[in-house]
Amino acid sequence: MDHLDYAGKHLTPVQGSIDIEVNELTNSGQVIAEFVEGADRYRIVFDRFAAKAPFQDGGIATRIYEHGDSGNGDPLYPKTWLYLGGWGKATMHKNDQVLYNDYDAHFMVMERSRDPKTHEVHYPVKRTLPGGEPIRPRWKSTSGSGRRNKIPTTFPHLKPSSISVGTK
């Protein structure tokens, strides 16, 4: 888990799993992340998808750039190629008790953003994708300014070694 630790010095490895079963066309399905940190067990159930911006394509989108200078999402994160992303509401449990209910949530299945050895985020990074660059929506981010509501001070930013992705 981390909170914008670009230097990679304060990461906490956790054991867990992420199961993704979503339908991009109907903006439905669920993402379930489960992990253990110390003596505590956490479970995040993300099953309410809804867009707040056009690039989010109704709540679930594929093959887009987000963050950085992409014009999509918060510019303070590095520009990232998303194979799959979702936006909406989730519930987070700690030891079977609701910790956060109905909080703004976002998941990304993305290219690597951290150096595998140092865990640093090197930004900006020149990228070239097979087939060229996607057409970017004409949307300007305003989410980088102002406060967000109902988001934990430290949020789970999970980087699993394996992800189970299904279709629904």
Backbone as CSV, one residue per row, in Angstrom:
resi,resn,N_x,N_y,N_z,CA_x,CA_y,CA_z,C_x,C_y,C_z
1,MET,0.850,-1.164,0.000,0.000,0.000,0.000,0.896,1.227,0.000
2,ASP,0.430,2.313,-0.615,1.216,3.530,-0.593,0.324,4.736,-0.771
3,HIS,0.869,5.879,-0.540,0.168,7.133,-0.783,1.128,8.102,-1.455
4,LEU,1.246,7.999,-2.771,2.092,8.884,-3.572,3.550,8.864,-3.140
5,ASP,4.055,7.728,-2.797,5.455,7.589,-2.397,6.288,7.337,-3.645
6,TYR,6.574,8.415,-4.409,7.300,8.269,-5.669,8.699,7.687,-5.474
7,ALA,9.302,7.936,-4.317,10.640,7.406,-4.057,10.602,5.924,-3.701
8,GLY,9.433,5.407,-3.378,9.304,3.987,-3.062,9.926,3.589,-1.737
9,LYS,10.056,4.517,-0.813,10.731,4.244,0.465,9.782,3.832,1.574
10,HIS,8.477,4.045,1.389,7.535,3.783,2.472,6.432,2.817,2.049
11,LEU,6.761,1.879,1.188,5.788,0.900,0.741,5.657,-0.214,1.763
12,THR,4.444,-0.717,1.910,4.195,-1.823,2.818,3.701,-3.007,2.001
13,PRO,4.527,-4.038,1.815,4.043,-5.203,1.066,2.955,-5.928,1.859
14,VAL,1.927,-6.375,1.158,0.859,-7.134,1.799,0.557,-8.369,0.963
15,GLN,0.052,-9.403,1.613,-0.382,-10.611,0.923,-1.869,-10.485,0.644
16,GLY,-2.268,-10.828,-0.582,-3.682,-10.743,-0.889,-3.993,-11.127,-2.310
17,SER,-5.219,-10.819,-2.717,-5.664,-11.154,-4.064,-6.609,-10.076,-4.577
18,ILE,-6.698,-9.993,-5.894,-7.657,-9.100,-6.547,-8.343,-9.923,-7.634
19,ASP,-9.666,-9.958,-7.585,-10.457,-10.628,-8.616,-11.292,-9.580,-9.328
20,ILE,-11.176,-9.545,-10.653,-11.888,-8.567,-11.461,-12.807,-9.317,-12.412
21,GLU,-14.090,-9.033,-12.322,-15.062,-9.605,-13.245,-16.029,-8.488,-13.614
22,VAL,-15.756,-7.822,-14.738,-16.545,-6.666,-15.135,-16.940,-6.757,-16.608
23,ASN,-17.974,-6.002,-16.955,-18.435,-5.918,-18.330,-18.369,-4.453,-18.741
24,GLU,-17.471,-4.143,-19.653,-17.281,-2.761,-20.097,-18.528,-2.210,-20.784
25,LEU,-19.242,-3.031,-21.532,-20.399,-2.557,-22.297,-21.580,-2.179,-21.407
26,THR,-21.777,-2.919,-20.310,-22.906,-2.642,-19.412,-22.472,-1.904,-18.144
27,ASN,-21.165,-1.642,-18.006,-20.631,-0.976,-16.818,-21.098,-1.664,-15.539
28,SER,-20.914,-2.977,-15.516,-21.364,-3.772,-14.371,-20.312,-4.807,-14.011
29,GLY,-20.530,-5.455,-12.876,-19.629,-6.496,-12.398,-19.091,-6.145,-11.036
30,GLN,-17.927,-6.705,-10.721,-17.336,-6.409,-9.424,-15.833,-6.614,-9.431
31,VAL,-15.194,-5.884,-8.530,-13.777,-6.050,-8.238,-13.698,-6.318,-6.744
32,ILE,-13.056,-7.409,-6.380,-12.897,-7.734,-4.964,-11.410,-7.855,-4.672
33,ALA,-10.950,-7.027,-3.748,-9.554,-7.065,-3.300,-9.549,-7.479,-1.838
34,GLU,-8.706,-8.451,-1.519,-8.571,-8.913,-0.145,-7.095,-8.962,0.199
35,PHE,-6.745,-8.448,1.379,-5.353,-8.478,1.795,-5.251,-8.424,3.311
36,VAL,-4.078,-8.806,3.791,-3.794,-8.822,5.224,-2.635,-7.877,5.479
37,GLU,-2.789,-7.030,6.490,-1.708,-6.152,6.930,-1.600,-6.315,8.439
38,GLY,-0.497,-6.905,8.884,-0.342,-7.210,10.307,-1.400,-8.213,10.724
39,ALA,-2.133,-7.893,11.784,-3.181,-8.787,12.281,-4.545,-8.482,11.664
40,ASP,-4.615,-7.488,10.775,-5.894,-7.051,10.220,-6.133,-7.602,8.820
41,ARG,-7.384,-7.993,8.570,-7.819,-8.469,7.256,-8.697,-7.391,6.625
42,TYR,-8.427,-7.069,5.362,-9.182,-6.062,4.637,-9.839,-6.695,3.422
43,ARG,-11.022,-6.171,3.091,-11.745,-6.617,1.900,-12.398,-5.385,1.286
44,ILE,-12.140,-5.158,0.000,-12.750,-4.055,-0.731,-13.673,-4.656,-1.776
45,VAL,-14.923,-4.246,-1.756,-15.912,-4.704,-2.726,-16.326,-3.485,-3.554
46,PHE,-15.956,-3.515,-4.817,-16.214,-2.419,-5.746,-17.212,-2.950,-6.761
47,ASP,-18.480,-2.538,-6.629,-19.507,-3.106,-7.496,-20.532,-2.089,-7.991
48,ARG,-20.251,-0.809,-7.814,-21.142,0.244,-8.301,-20.324,1.166,-9.183
49,PHE,-20.470,1.008,-10.483,-19.664,1.750,-11.458,-20.475,2.885,-12.067
50,ALA,-19.884,4.073,-12.086,-20.540,5.243,-12.670,-19.474,6.263,-13.040
51,ALA,-19.634,6.880,-14.185,-18.671,7.873,-14.656,-18.992,9.251,-14.097
52,LYS,-17.928,10.009,-13.820,-18.062,11.424,-13.479,-17.462,12.292,-14.587
53,ALA,-16.833,11.651,-15.563,-16.190,12.367,-16.669,-16.333,11.524,-17.943
54,PRO,-16.360,12.158,-19.099,-16.556,11.418,-20.360,-15.547,10.297,-20.610
55,PHE,-14.272,10.500,-20.255,-13.276,9.464,-20.537,-13.526,8.175,-19.761
56,GLN,-14.344,8.244,-18.708,-14.636,7.069,-17.889,-15.694,6.164,-18.516
57,ASP,-16.243,6.565,-19.646,-17.085,5.723,-20.497,-18.208,5.011,-19.740
58,GLY,-18.897,5.729,-18.870,-20.018,5.129,-18.144,-19.622,4.476,-16.834
59,GLY,-18.338,4.315,-16.554,-17.874,3.717,-15.301,-16.773,2.697,-15.488
60,ILE,-16.745,2.040,-16.649,-15.678,1.079,-16.953,-15.156,1.410,-18.354
61,ALA,-13.848,1.591,-18.483,-13.250,1.947,-19.773,-12.015,1.086,-20.036
62,THR,-11.710,0.916,-21.299,-10.514,0.159,-21.683,-9.656,0.993,-22.621
63,ARG,-8.355,0.694,-22.595,-7.375,1.247,-23.531,-7.393,2.779,-23.587
64,ILE,-7.077,3.408,-22.456,-7.004,4.871,-22.402,-5.781,5.291,-21.592
65,TYR,-5.340,6.513,-21.812,-4.357,7.130,-20.935,-5.100,7.844,-19.816
66,GLU,-4.501,7.839,-18.623,-5.041,8.613,-17.515,-3.891,9.253,-16.757
67,HIS,-4.189,10.359,-16.118,-3.265,11.105,-15.254,-2.173,11.810,-16.071
68,GLY,-1.244,12.429,-15.349,-0.166,13.166,-15.995,-0.704,14.203,-16.963
69,ASP,-0.113,14.254,-18.160,-0.533,15.230,-19.167,-1.565,14.655,-20.140
70,SER,-2.254,13.584,-19.752,-3.231,12.953,-20.640,-4.500,13.773,-20.803
71,GLY,-4.758,14.684,-19.869,-6.021,15.407,-19.883,-7.137,14.638,-19.204
72,ASN,-6.839,13.438,-18.697,-7.816,12.586,-18.017,-7.367,12.328,-16.584
73,GLY,-8.205,12.639,-15.617,-7.883,12.358,-14.221,-6.911,13.358,-13.629
74,ASP,-6.495,13.068,-12.400,-5.589,13.958,-11.669,-4.227,14.039,-12.341
75,PRO,-3.730,15.254,-12.594,-2.433,15.398,-13.243,-1.248,15.123,-12.313
76,LEU,-1.473,14.999,-10.987,-0.336,14.801,-10.096,0.217,13.381,-10.132
77,TYR,-0.541,12.421,-10.665,-0.031,11.069,-10.838,0.655,10.974,-12.195
78,PRO,1.570,10.039,-12.384,2.212,9.886,-13.700,1.213,9.433,-14.766
79,LYS,1.433,9.891,-15.995,0.617,9.446,-17.125,0.757,7.933,-17.248
80,THR,-0.382,7.254,-17.331,-0.396,5.800,-17.293,-1.339,5.249,-18.353
81,TRP,-0.904,4.197,-19.036,-1.748,3.494,-19.992,-2.591,2.488,-19.225
82,LEU,-3.920,2.615,-19.333,-4.841,1.699,-18.664,-5.368,0.682,-19.671
83,TYR,-5.127,-0.567,-19.379,-5.751,-1.620,-20.167,-7.227,-1.706,-19.795
84,LEU,-7.510,-1.471,-18.503,-8.867,-1.522,-17.975,-8.921,-0.621,-16.759
85,GLY,-9.965,0.171,-16.636,-10.135,1.032,-15.467,-11.599,1.133,-15.102
86,GLY,-11.862,1.369,-13.821,-13.232,1.523,-13.355,-13.334,2.628,-12.318
87,TRP,-14.491,3.292,-12.280,-14.757,4.394,-11.364,-16.143,4.202,-10.785
88,GLY,-16.322,4.568,-9.515,-17.641,4.454,-8.899,-17.539,4.445,-7.390
89,LYS,-18.305,3.559,-6.764,-18.384,3.483,-5.303,-18.018,2.077,-4.835
90,ALA,-17.366,2.016,-3.671,-16.967,0.728,-3.101,-17.177,0.755,-1.592
91,THR,-17.086,-0.427,-1.001,-17.145,-0.574,0.446,-15.881,-1.283,0.895
92,MET,-15.235,-0.758,1.942,-14.020,-1.361,2.480,-14.307,-1.892,3.879
93,HIS,-13.926,-3.150,4.081,-14.123,-3.813,5.370,-12.771,-4.036,6.035
94,LYS,-12.745,-3.908,7.337,-11.569,-4.253,8.136,-12.044,-5.240,9.184
95,ASN,-11.497,-6.457,9.143,-11.887,-7.519,10.081,-13.405,-7.698,10.112
96,ASP,-14.014,-7.771,8.941,-15.450,-8.002,8.759,-16.339,-6.857,9.232
97,GLN,-15.781,-5.728,9.570,-16.559,-4.537,9.934,-16.393,-3.504,8.820
98,VAL,-17.462,-2.781,8.490,-17.378,-1.762,7.455,-16.494,-0.622,7.951
99,LEU,-15.443,-0.350,7.212,-14.521,0.739,7.534,-14.915,2.001,6.761
100,TYR,-15.180,1.860,5.457,-15.654,2.949,4.594,-16.775,2.393,3.742
101,ASN,-17.914,3.054,3.770,-19.041,2.616,2.966,-19.328,3.648,1.882
102,ASP,-19.559,3.170,0.691,-19.972,4.038,-0.400,-18.955,5.143,-0.697
103,TYR,-17.655,4.791,-0.648,-16.632,5.806,-0.920,-16.231,5.778,-2.392
104,ASP,-15.772,6.925,-2.875,-15.324,7.028,-4.262,-14.163,6.074,-4.474
105,ALA,-14.249,5.275,-5.526,-13.233,4.261,-5.778,-12.828,4.281,-7.248
106,HIS,-11.642,3.735,-7.491,-11.090,3.682,-8.841,-10.118,2.513,-8.883
107,PHE,-10.205,1.690,-9.919,-9.198,0.644,-10.105,-8.598,0.790,-11.486
108,MET,-7.364,0.316,-11.617,-6.661,0.364,-12.898,-5.895,-0.938,-13.096
109,VAL,-6.033,-1.538,-14.257,-5.124,-2.583,-14.714,-4.243,-1.850,-15.715
110,MET,-2.974,-1.689,-15.370,-2.130,-0.731,-16.072,-0.740,-1.266,-16.327
111,GLU,-0.007,-0.509,-17.120,1.397,-0.819,-17.323,2.145,-0.548,-16.022
112,ARG,3.332,-1.109,-15.901,4.132,-0.923,-14.701,4.468,0.553,-14.528
113,SER,4.320,1.046,-13.291,4.688,2.432,-13.024,5.880,2.536,-12.078
114,ARG,6.203,1.471,-11.373,7.327,1.487,-10.441,8.484,0.645,-10.974
115,ASP,9.684,1.101,-10.699,10.876,0.326,-11.030,10.824,-0.967,-10.220
116,PRO,10.997,-2.133,-10.842,10.863,-3.394,-10.111,11.911,-3.594,-9.025
117,LYS,13.048,-2.932,-9.113,14.101,-3.106,-8.098,14.059,-2.023,-7.029
118,THR,13.955,-0.758,-7.442,14.013,0.346,-6.475,12.639,0.782,-5.990
119,HIS,11.588,0.412,-6.703,10.198,0.793,-6.421,9.930,2.271,-6.636
120,GLU,10.869,2.979,-7.264,10.676,4.390,-7.571,9.769,4.546,-8.777
121,VAL,9.073,5.697,-8.822,8.297,6.067,-9.997,9.132,7.075,-10.769
122,HIS,9.511,6.728,-11.980,10.281,7.632,-12.837,9.304,8.309,-13.785
123,TYR,9.220,9.608,-13.686,8.253,10.342,-14.483,8.860,11.655,-14.914
124,PRO,8.679,12.102,-16.121,7.898,11.452,-17.180,8.667,10.326,-17.855
125,VAL,7.931,9.464,-18.508,8.489,8.330,-19.228,7.979,8.386,-20.660
126,LYS,8.886,8.250,-21.627,8.462,8.218,-23.028,7.860,6.845,-23.307
127,ARG,6.695,6.850,-23.931,5.988,5.597,-24.193,5.693,5.467,-25.680
128,THR,5.788,4.260,-26.167,5.300,3.959,-27.503,4.500,2.679,-27.396
129,LEU,3.327,2.692,-27.966,2.443,1.538,-27.884,2.306,0.896,-29.252
130,PRO,2.183,-0.438,-29.289,1.943,-1.102,-30.563,0.655,-0.561,-31.175
131,GLY,0.673,-0.242,-32.453,-0.523,0.280,-33.101,-0.682,1.776,-32.976
132,GLY,0.287,2.443,-32.330,0.200,3.899,-32.212,-0.563,4.353,-30.989
133,GLU,-0.740,5.647,-30.898,-1.400,6.254,-29.752,-2.914,6.244,-29.945
134,PRO,-3.677,6.088,-28.842,-5.135,6.154,-28.961,-5.591,7.603,-29.147
135,ILE,-6.795,7.766,-29.636,-7.372,9.104,-29.738,-7.838,9.492,-28.344
136,ARG,-7.382,10.630,-27.884,-7.692,11.071,-26.530,-8.968,11.912,-26.533
137,PRO,-9.866,11.675,-25.559,-11.065,12.514,-25.482,-10.692,13.964,-25.214
138,ARG,-11.518,14.890,-25.651,-11.276,16.316,-25.410,-11.898,16.696,-24.084
139,TRP,-11.262,16.294,-23.015,-11.755,16.565,-21.671,-10.602,17.076,-20.861
140,LYS,-10.825,18.136,-20.121,-9.779,18.707,-19.277,-10.078,18.380,-17.829
141,SER,-9.071,17.920,-17.106,-9.238,17.542,-15.717,-9.426,18.766,-14.834
142,THR,-10.428,18.679,-13.980,-10.582,19.681,-12.930,-10.491,19.009,-11.574
143,SER,-10.279,17.694,-11.585,-10.282,16.954,-10.325,-9.004,17.140,-9.527
144,GLY,-7.984,17.736,-10.110,-6.737,17.930,-9.380,-6.795,19.066,-8.390
145,SER,-7.838,19.904,-8.457,-7.945,21.005,-7.516,-9.096,20.750,-6.562
146,GLY,-8.982,21.278,-5.369,-10.032,21.104,-4.380,-9.865,19.833,-3.580
147,ARG,-10.700,19.665,-2.576,-10.637,18.491,-1.706,-11.587,17.417,-2.182
148,ARG,-11.214,16.197,-1.929,-12.104,15.075,-2.206,-12.808,14.715,-0.908
149,ASN,-14.022,14.241,-1.029,-14.780,13.838,0.145,-14.762,12.328,0.290
150,LYS,-14.807,11.860,1.519,-14.979,10.449,1.848,-13.872,9.551,1.303
151,ILE,-12.665,10.053,1.151,-11.556,9.212,0.721,-10.618,9.064,1.903
152,PRO,-10.213,7.850,2.221,-9.306,7.657,3.356,-8.020,8.460,3.189
153,THR,-7.425,8.859,4.315,-6.173,9.606,4.282,-5.096,8.799,3.576
154,THR,-4.960,7.542,3.918,-4.070,6.631,3.198,-4.964,5.648,2.475
155,PHE,-4.780,5.521,1.179,-5.664,4.667,0.420,-4.917,3.438,-0.084
156,PRO,-5.634,2.331,-0.254,-4.988,1.135,-0.785,-4.602,1.347,-2.240
157,HIS,-3.358,1.168,-2.543,-2.859,1.216,-3.917,-2.176,-0.127,-4.101
158,LEU,-2.924,-1.089,-4.596,-2.477,-2.473,-4.615,-1.796,-2.809,-5.923
159,LYS,-0.638,-3.467,-5.824,0.084,-3.924,-6.995,0.271,-5.424,-6.852
160,PRO,-0.686,-6.196,-7.330,-0.588,-7.642,-7.167,0.424,-8.263,-8.118
161,SER,0.927,-9.400,-7.706,1.817,-10.125,-8.603,1.009,-10.894,-9.634
162,SER,-0.251,-11.169,-9.313,-1.132,-11.795,-10.302,-2.546,-11.277,-10.109
163,ILE,-3.260,-11.151,-11.200,-4.626,-10.665,-11.169,-5.486,-11.663,-11.916
164,SER,-6.627,-11.972,-11.345,-7.593,-12.820,-12.022,-8.611,-11.924,-12.695
165,VAL,-8.683,-11.975,-14.019,-9.603,-11.131,-14.765,-10.579,-12.035,-15.498
166,GLY,-11.871,-11.823,-15.251,-12.890,-12.614,-15.913,-13.804,-11.743,-16.728
167,THR,-14.702,-12.358,-17.462,-15.694,-11.599,-18.217,-17.054,-11.931,-17.668
168,LYS,-17.924,-10.983,-17.712,-19.260,-11.181,-17.178,-20.276,-10.774,-18.213
